[in-house]
Amino acid sequence: MTKKILIVGAGVAGLSAGIHACRNGYDVELYEMHNLPGGLCAAWARKDYTFDGCIHWLIGSRSGSQFNRLWREVGALKETKIIDHEIFMTIEDGSGKSLNIYSDLDHLQTHLLEMAPEDEIPVKQMIDAAKTMSKVNMPLEKPDEFFRIWDIPVMMIKMMPLFKVLGRFSRITVAEFLAELKNPFLKEALALVLPIDYTMTSLIGTLASLHSSDAGFPEGGSLPFARSIEQCFLELGGRIHYNSKVKQILVRDNGAYGLLLDNGSEVQGDYVISAADLHSTLYDLLGGKYLTPRIKDSFANLSLYSSAQVNLGLNTDLSSEAKKLVVRLDHPIDLGCGPNRYAYLTNYSFDPTLAPTGKSVLAAMVYSSYEYWGSPTSNRERYREKKEQLADKLIKAAVKRFPTIKDKIEVVDVVTPLTYNRYTAVWKGAYMAWIVPPSAGRFNIPRTLPDLKSFYLAGQWVSPPAGLPGSMLTGRHVIQVICRKDKKRFIKI
Ligand SMILES: Cc1cc2nc3c(=O)[nH]c(=O)nc-3n(C[C@H](O)[C@H](O)[C@H](O)COP(=O)(O)OP(=O)(O)OC[C@H]3O[C@@H](n4cnc5c(N)ncnc54)[C@H](O)[C@@H]3O)c2cc1C
């Protein structure tokens, strides 16, 4: 008899799980509280403009790469034009100094050494490591549960070139690497590429993916990207129930057997997968009964980050201007997580589908805590004021860098960590899950809970810092695990 899988959440993880489940002969129903697919992979229209709320770089964008094959399995990127940037970002200190993060590593190395010859040794180590990483295929397809002792020698051989890199850089954070540098501007500028608490291998991995043109932007942006995955799921016979918030995961005899929806109705299935936010899954949908010490400890002690963004719809053409800038602010902006001395400006005119001809979208982003914004329900007015204050400050910074936009602003749209939480329930707006310190080593949250049968976890928190590719992969892995449990051979495509 066909078994039924109920999935909570139509983000990339839930959709990916749904697709692989359908392909493997399960009957799948997916419940999503929003009226759209994609979860955090979101974009929205305001007047003439589309504001993209997610993708800056998508690992797996290059046809034929490892993640690209996995994206195609879930129906994404098949005919999508990919926009690659020659310069991933330019950091400008406001006094005329700037640093380009070139995608090409040779170009980047020359540029960095021209700027900071005194840092030749660490710069070359970083670039060499990124070049090595760009040539190595990580073993992605097998879930951790499937690794056996005899897999180790095979993996060792495959990963040999990486060990040298991982050995040193996986044990230090970006901040620790930067402390080795002598050139003050190089130190300051490289600290802006990724949050500095990430392991150095995250920065190296990003540079490696850019170098191999595997971290581009899919034309159309986040929503069409999510829609293509949704379409694949629907074509395989999956069913999505939008505007269907799950209130509780139903448990009987230590096994999950169904979902209670917000509207009071109940649905039953053989398995339940939650691809919704981990905190709300465990504390709300399961009532805090199945917490493990590891998960409790991670929520209590690991750091998170989020951001606030001001999107501008501009009645002017910025297509001849720089696309991705990090600009020094005249006055730092502190949104409860330390001063932002720089703001990230994305001039989306590299994607002509996001604004009408002759118009442009510009986004300005700074890091933000969740707590800074207070509660919008208890103090709506104060929340609105804070949003306006942030918009004023970031518009000033944008106008300073692009003076021609001054009287051309047609739409202003402000997004905060509370916005991410409201639309997807993501814990504290943390859209990359926890920042895992190097001391934690290989960090995955087990996808099953010790005392709860027939229940599985997927999504960004299971494999941080997952981003889109990692979240998608957790959806695939969970179905591989279920197939093995049901003694089925996993069918890929
Ligand atoms: C500003 C921003 C920039 C980003 N940039 C990048 C980038 O450049 N590259 C990259 O790879 N990643 C990026 N990310 C991260 C990436 O978007 C996420 O890591 C990824 O989308 C997480 O997917 P997920 O499926 O695990 O979770 P989610 O997308 O959070 O999906 C969970 C889904 O569950 C639904 N849900 C929650 N609770 C319930 C409930 N009770 N009932 C029913 N449904 C529920 C939510 O509505 C949501 O649709 C960015 C994110 C943001 C916000």
PDBQT file of the ligand as one rigid body, heavy atoms in Angstrom, charges set to zero:
ROOT
HETATM    1  C1  LIG A 501      17.937  38.180   3.135  1.00  0.00    +0.000 C 
HETATM    2  C2  LIG A 501      18.325  36.750   2.869  1.00  0.00    +0.000 A 
HETATM    3  C3  LIG A 501      19.402  36.499   2.048  1.00  0.00    +0.000 A 
HETATM    4  C4  LIG A 501      19.777  35.172   1.793  1.00  0.00    +0.000 A 
HETATM    5  N1  LIG A 501      20.761  34.952   0.884  1.00  0.00    +0.000 NA
HETATM    6  C5  LIG A 501      21.043  33.693   0.529  1.00  0.00    +0.000 A 
HETATM    7  C6  LIG A 501      21.943  33.448  -0.545  1.00  0.00    +0.000 A 
HETATM    8  O1  LIG A 501      22.437  34.374  -1.195  1.00  0.00    +0.000 OA
HETATM    9  N2  LIG A 501      22.226  32.152  -0.857  1.00  0.00    +0.000 N 
HETATM   10  C7  LIG A 501      21.694  31.101  -0.153  1.00  0.00    +0.000 A 
HETATM   11  O2  LIG A 501      21.995  29.958  -0.481  1.00  0.00    +0.000 OA
HETATM   12  N3  LIG A 501      20.821  31.310   0.855  1.00  0.00    +0.000 NA
HETATM   13  C8  LIG A 501      20.482  32.574   1.210  1.00  0.00    +0.000 A 
HETATM   14  N4  LIG A 501      19.583  32.808   2.210  1.00  0.00    +0.000 N 
HETATM   15  C9  LIG A 501      19.211  31.690   3.108  1.00  0.00    +0.000 C 
HETATM   16  C10 LIG A 501      18.131  30.780   2.552  1.00  0.00    +0.000 C 
HETATM   17  O3  LIG A 501      17.069  31.549   2.069  1.00  0.00    +0.000 OA
HETATM   18  C11 LIG A 501      17.634  29.847   3.655  1.00  0.00    +0.000 C 
HETATM   19  O4  LIG A 501      18.709  29.245   4.331  1.00  0.00    +0.000 OA
HETATM   20  C12 LIG A 501      16.746  28.745   3.077  1.00  0.00    +0.000 C 
HETATM   21  O5  LIG A 501      15.790  29.312   2.217  1.00  0.00    +0.000 OA
HETATM   22  C13 LIG A 501      16.073  27.957   4.194  1.00  0.00    +0.000 C 
HETATM   23  O6  LIG A 501      15.152  27.046   3.606  1.00  0.00    +0.000 OA
HETATM   24  P1  LIG A 501      14.254  26.087   4.502  1.00  0.00    +0.000 P 
HETATM   25  O7  LIG A 501      13.374  25.354   3.574  1.00  0.00    +0.000 OA
HETATM   26  O8  LIG A 501      15.120  25.322   5.435  1.00  0.00    +0.000 OA
HETATM   27  O9  LIG A 501      13.409  27.052   5.453  1.00  0.00    +0.000 OA
HETATM   28  P2  LIG A 501      12.294  28.142   5.139  1.00  0.00    +0.000 P 
HETATM   29  O10 LIG A 501      12.573  28.823   3.879  1.00  0.00    +0.000 OA
HETATM   30  O11 LIG A 501      12.203  28.947   6.401  1.00  0.00    +0.000 OA
HETATM   31  O12 LIG A 501      10.972  27.286   4.948  1.00  0.00    +0.000 OA
HETATM   32  C14 LIG A 501      10.148  26.915   6.013  1.00  0.00    +0.000 C 
HETATM   33  C15 LIG A 501       8.708  27.003   5.534  1.00  0.00    +0.000 C 
HETATM   34  O13 LIG A 501       7.873  26.509   6.560  1.00  0.00    +0.000 OA
HETATM   35  C16 LIG A 501       6.728  27.336   6.649  1.00  0.00    +0.000 C 
HETATM   36  N5  LIG A 501       6.186  27.176   7.996  1.00  0.00    +0.000 N 
HETATM   37  C17 LIG A 501       6.769  27.520   9.167  1.00  0.00    +0.000 A 
HETATM   38  N6  LIG A 501       5.983  27.176  10.198  1.00  0.00    +0.000 NA
HETATM   39  C18 LIG A 501       4.868  26.608   9.657  1.00  0.00    +0.000 A 
HETATM   40  C19 LIG A 501       3.693  26.074  10.224  1.00  0.00    +0.000 A 
HETATM   41  N7  LIG A 501       3.490  26.037  11.537  1.00  0.00    +0.000 N 
HETATM   42  N8  LIG A 501       2.746  25.585   9.381  1.00  0.00    +0.000 NA
HETATM   43  C20 LIG A 501       2.930  25.598   8.026  1.00  0.00    +0.000 A 
HETATM   44  N9  LIG A 501       4.038  26.129   7.456  1.00  0.00    +0.000 NA
HETATM   45  C21 LIG A 501       4.989  26.615   8.255  1.00  0.00    +0.000 A 
HETATM   46  C22 LIG A 501       7.268  28.722   6.374  1.00  0.00    +0.000 C 
HETATM   47  O14 LIG A 501       6.238  29.619   5.988  1.00  0.00    +0.000 OA
HETATM   48  C23 LIG A 501       8.263  28.430   5.263  1.00  0.00    +0.000 C 
HETATM   49  O15 LIG A 501       7.664  28.492   3.990  1.00  0.00    +0.000 OA
HETATM   50  C24 LIG A 501      19.127  34.098   2.445  1.00  0.00    +0.000 A 
HETATM   51  C25 LIG A 501      18.013  34.365   3.231  1.00  0.00    +0.000 A 
HETATM   52  C26 LIG A 501      17.600  35.672   3.427  1.00  0.00    +0.000 A 
HETATM   53  C27 LIG A 501      16.353  35.939   4.209  1.00  0.00    +0.000 C 
ENDROOT
TORSDOF 0
